[in-house]
C-alpha cells in the first residue's frame, strides 16, 4: 500500500477494511517526527483520504502503531537550526501548513486508534491526539516537554489537548512540561483505555473493531476537536490567574509557558483552524527568543557531551576505588561512588577525619531514606561498601585512586610519590586538584602516564560536572578510566587539557576580576549582585565569593593570575583580598560581603552587613559611583567571552559544546543563554568585538582574539551546528532581557 523509510501502511490480515499505519524509522532505535517522517505521513494520509476511496473494498479503520520500543519521542532537535534561520512569518506558515496534515488525518471519515507504547512526547503526542481514540500501555509515558527547550507545542498540541482533556489539564501539561504516566493520562481523559504492554496491540485493535462496527464515540471525539472549547463562566478568570502565576518565570528569561497560556486563553473561543493559526503564530514568535535558542543549544550540547564521553570511556569498569583524604571533598567522592555501586577504600591519617567522613556519608544516606529514595536496608548496604583505613593496606587491589587532600603542592607530591609503592602498575592515580597544575603535581612520579586529574566541584553529591584533566604525559587509558568512573558516579565528565585553572576556574576568573575592579572603582557590590542575578546567574559575584570562601577564591585567583599575567592583572584595592585580610571568609565564618546566620533547618541566610559596606568604602578612592545595568553586565561578561575564546583556541577543551556545558554544570551559567559562547553567538560576534573595542582602555582582558575578529568579519559563530543565529534586532548587553524574550516584543520589531 505504502512504504517509506520511516513508516508503512499495510492491510491487517484477516481484518476486512482495516489497515495499520506503523512508524518504523530505519537505521534508528527510536521514532522521531522529523521532516522526512512528516513528508511520509503526508503521503500516507493522502492515500487514506483519496486513493483508498477508489478501492472496491472500502476502508473501515486505521490502527496507528510503532515498531520501536517507544511510539514517537518528538521532533528531531538537530533540524531546529534550519528553522531558527527563518523569519517568524515563514516559520508560522510552515508550521500551519504541517498542521494541515494532522487535520487531514483527523478529518478522515473513518475511525483511527493510536496504540501508545514507550514514550509519546512532543510531536509524538500531538500526532496521537489527532487520532480519534488512544490506547496506552500501562508502562508508557506521554507529555509535551517543549517548554524545557524554551518552546511550546506547535503541531496542534495546545489546541487538541484543550479540547480532549479541557483547558486546565492542557495548561498544566503544556506549562509544566512533565511526562505523565498512564493512570494520570486516563484520569485526565487524554487516553481512552489502558492495556498491559503485551496486550496493547490487541486492545487497540479490539477498540478499532468496535468503532468500525458502529460505535460512534470516535465521531463525537473528532467533532469536539474541531469545535471551540465549551464555554465556562469562570474560565477567563482562571486563565488570568494562571498567567499571573507564570509571570515570575517569564521575567526570569523563560517566556514560553506564559506565552503558551496566553495564546491558549485566546484560542479557546476559536474553532480548530483559527486556534491552530494562533498557535502557529505564537510558536513562531517564541522561536525568536534568546531562551529558545539558548535552551535548544543546551540540549544539543548535552547530547554531544554525552556522546563524546561514551567514546572516551573505558569498557572495563572500576571495580575497587580508593580515596585519599576524608575531608569535605574526599568524603563526598566516597559517598557518591558508593551510592552508585563502586566499593571504596577511604584513607586518612587522622582517625577523627575518617569518623567525620563516614558520619557525613551516613547523614546523606539517611536523608535519601527520609526522602523515600532509598530503603533503610539499602542505605546500610551502601555505607558498608565504604571501608576506612589509615594506611595503604589492600591498595594492590585498587583500580583507581583519587587523591583529595590539602591543596598544597609539596604535600600532594609527597603523598602520591609514596602511593606509587602501594598500587599495581596499571592502577590509575588521579588528583582532585582545583588550581595546581597536573604537570607540577606529578613531576616526580615514576609512571606519569597513569596520572590524571579529576576536578570535582563542591558539594560533590550535588554538582554534576567533573573536569577530567589530561596532562602532557597522561595516557588514553588513564583518561578513559577516569571518564568511566565519572559516568559510573552519574556525573558528566568533560576532558580538558592541563593548565592554570583548567577550564571552569580559568573562565570565571576574569569575571571575578572585573567585579573586583568595578567595586574598587566605586560600584555597589549589592547592586552588582542584583543585576547579575536578574541577568540569570544563580548568585551574583559577591555572593558567589562568600559561598566559595574568600580565602579559597583568592588563592585560586592567584594561581590563575600567575598563569595568565597579561589578561588577569591584580586589581588595586581588590575587595576580595581586603575581605581575607579582615578575616571575612564568607559563609564559612558568617562574615564576607554579607552577614550569614543559620535558619531552623541549618541553612545559611544572608543579610546586608554594614561592616562589609564600610570596609569596601575604604577601598573606593573616588567614592561611590552609580552604574547602570548595561554597564555592569558588559564589564563582567565581555572578558568572560574573551577568555572562553582563548581557552577554545588553546585547545583546553575540544569543542564549543563542551565548553558551554562545563560552565552551565560547573558554574550555573544562565541556561536561557545557552552558555558563554552561545551568548556571544546570540549577540553576534561583530557586536561583541565592537563593544570590546569600546572598552579597550580597561586592558587586555577586553581584547578580542584575532580569530574572534576574523569570525566577526565573516559572520561566523562558535556554534555553527544549530540555533546560533543572532537576535532578531540589534542587541546590546542589556538588563532588559525580559523584554527581548517577550514574543510580543519580537512581533513588534518584526513588523
Order of alpha helices (4+ residues) and beta strands (2+ residues): beta-beta-beta-alpha-beta-alpha-alpha-beta-beta-alpha-beta-beta-alpha-alpha-beta-alpha-beta-alpha-alpha-alpha-alpha-alpha-alpha-beta-alpha-beta-alpha-alpha-beta-beta-alpha-beta-alpha-beta-beta-alpha-beta-alpha-alpha-alpha-alpha-alpha-beta-beta-alpha-alpha-alpha-alpha-alpha-alpha-alpha-alpha
